[in-house]
Amino acid sequence: MKYFIILIALIALGTIAYFALGGPATEPVLAPTQGEQEQLPVAEPQTLSSETTVTYTDQGFSPAQVTVAVGDTVRFVNQSSREMWVGVDDHPTHTKYDGTSKDEHCPGTTVFDQCARSGPGTSWEYTFTKSGTFGYHNHAGASHLGVIVVQ
């Protein structure tokens, strides 16, 4: 009889410990009562455009090449100690995106060309409206290059 009482006590303590330390994490599921409708979660709307970030540091653009879709935006963030001026190739004319030169399209916002220098801590973004492969450079430091592939 003594062993039976010890066994019951151990089972009781084990059960208490099991539930005290978490036990099964289930909650009862209640069906809606008559006249009550079940509430389903509502999905958030999805954004159709995308943004890619290219960082400009003292070593250059990173990543040096990105692939985006037509309609996507690329944000260039200047984390360098220098000025940044993102301009489509060829340096210094910037004619590869739409055939106009820097002097023809600057200042403007419809061409892949920042059209002005910006200091450390600033950013500039461009939304690509046509497909192609577009090399670019920092017009304020033309040895720093990158490529945007727009599909």
C-alpha positions as CSV (number, residue, x, y, z in Angstrom):
1,M,0.0,0.0,0.0
2,K,2.9,2.4,0.8
3,Y,4.3,2.0,-2.8
4,F,0.9,2.6,-4.3
5,I,0.5,5.9,-2.4
6,I,4.1,7.0,-3.5
7,L,3.2,6.1,-7.1
8,I,0.0,8.2,-7.0
9,A,1.9,11.1,-5.4
10,L,4.6,10.9,-8.1
11,I,2.0,10.9,-10.9
12,A,0.2,13.8,-9.3
13,L,3.5,15.8,-9.0
14,G,4.5,15.0,-12.6
15,T,1.1,16.1,-13.9
16,I,1.3,19.4,-11.9
17,A,4.9,20.0,-13.1
18,Y,3.9,19.3,-16.7
19,F,1.1,21.9,-16.8
20,A,3.1,24.4,-14.6
21,L,6.0,24.3,-17.1
22,G,3.9,24.9,-20.2
23,G,2.1,21.7,-21.0
24,P,0.2,21.5,-24.2
25,A,-0.3,25.1,-25.7
26,T,-3.8,24.5,-27.0
27,E,-6.9,26.6,-26.6
28,P,-10.4,25.2,-27.1
29,V,-11.8,26.1,-30.5
30,L,-15.4,27.3,-30.3
31,A,-17.7,27.1,-33.2
32,P,-19.8,30.2,-33.9
33,T,-23.2,30.1,-32.3
34,Q,-26.3,30.5,-34.4
35,G,-26.5,34.0,-35.8
36,E,-22.9,34.7,-35.2
37,Q,-20.4,34.8,-38.1
38,E,-16.9,33.5,-38.0
39,Q,-14.3,36.4,-38.2
40,L,-11.5,35.6,-40.7
41,P,-8.3,37.6,-40.9
42,V,-8.2,40.3,-43.6
43,A,-5.1,40.2,-45.8
44,E,-3.1,43.4,-46.2
45,P,-2.8,44.8,-49.7
46,Q,0.4,43.9,-51.5
47,T,2.7,46.5,-53.0
48,L,3.3,46.0,-56.7
49,S,6.5,48.0,-56.9
50,S,9.8,47.2,-55.3
51,E,12.7,49.2,-54.0
52,T,16.4,48.2,-54.1
53,T,19.1,50.0,-52.2
54,V,22.6,50.6,-53.5
55,T,25.0,52.0,-50.9
56,Y,27.8,54.3,-51.9
57,T,30.9,54.1,-49.7
58,D,34.5,55.4,-50.0
59,Q,35.2,52.1,-51.8
60,G,32.4,52.5,-54.4
61,F,28.9,51.2,-55.0
62,S,27.6,48.1,-53.2
63,P,26.3,45.9,-54.7
64,A,28.0,46.9,-57.9
65,Q,25.3,45.2,-60.0
66,V,21.6,44.8,-59.3
67,T,18.7,43.4,-61.3
68,V,15.3,45.0,-61.1
69,A,12.0,45.0,-63.0
70,V,10.6,47.8,-65.1
71,G,8.8,50.1,-62.6
72,D,11.1,49.3,-59.7
73,T,12.9,52.0,-57.8
74,V,16.6,52.0,-56.9
75,R,17.7,54.1,-54.0
76,F,21.3,55.2,-53.8
77,V,22.4,56.0,-50.3
78,N,25.6,58.0,-49.8
79,Q,27.5,56.5,-46.8
80,S,30.8,57.8,-48.0
81,S,32.9,60.8,-46.8
82,R,32.6,62.2,-50.4
83,E,30.1,63.7,-52.7
84,M,27.9,61.5,-54.8
85,W,26.4,62.2,-58.2
86,V,24.9,59.1,-59.8
87,G,25.0,59.4,-63.6
88,V,24.3,56.9,-66.3
89,D,27.4,56.1,-68.5
90,D,29.3,57.3,-70.5
91,H,31.3,59.7,-68.4
92,P,31.1,62.7,-68.7
93,T,28.1,63.0,-71.1
94,H,25.6,60.6,-69.5
95,T,23.9,59.7,-72.8
96,K,23.2,55.9,-72.4
97,Y,19.7,56.0,-70.9
98,D,17.8,58.2,-73.3
99,G,20.3,59.6,-75.8
100,T,20.4,63.1,-74.3
101,S,23.5,64.5,-72.8
102,K,23.9,65.7,-69.2
103,D,23.8,69.3,-70.4
104,E,20.5,68.6,-72.2
105,H,18.6,66.7,-69.5
106,C,19.9,68.3,-66.3
107,P,18.2,69.6,-64.3
108,G,15.5,67.0,-64.8
109,T,13.8,64.1,-63.2
110,T,12.9,61.8,-66.1
111,V,16.4,60.5,-66.8
112,F,18.7,58.1,-64.9
113,D,20.9,61.0,-63.8
114,Q,21.0,62.6,-60.4
115,C,22.0,65.9,-62.0
116,A,23.6,67.3,-58.9
117,R,26.2,66.5,-56.3
118,S,25.0,65.3,-52.8
119,G,26.9,65.1,-49.6
120,P,27.4,62.3,-47.2
121,G,24.3,61.0,-45.5
122,T,22.0,61.9,-48.4
123,S,20.2,59.6,-50.9
124,W,18.7,59.8,-54.4
125,E,16.3,57.4,-56.0
126,Y,15.2,56.6,-59.6
127,T,12.3,54.5,-60.9
128,F,13.2,52.7,-64.1
129,T,10.7,53.0,-66.9
130,K,12.4,50.9,-69.6
131,S,14.4,47.6,-69.8
132,G,18.0,47.4,-70.6
133,T,21.5,47.2,-69.0
134,F,22.6,50.5,-67.8
135,G,26.1,51.2,-66.5
136,Y,26.5,54.1,-64.2
137,H,29.2,56.0,-62.3
138,N,29.7,58.6,-59.6
139,H,30.2,61.7,-61.7
140,A,31.9,63.3,-58.7
141,G,34.4,60.4,-58.7
142,A,34.1,58.6,-62.0
143,S,36.3,55.6,-61.1
144,H,33.4,54.2,-59.0
145,L,31.1,52.2,-61.3
146,G,28.0,50.1,-61.1
147,V,25.4,48.3,-63.4
148,I,21.6,48.2,-63.2
149,V,19.9,45.4,-65.2
150,V,16.3,46.3,-65.8
151,Q,14.1,43.3,-67.0
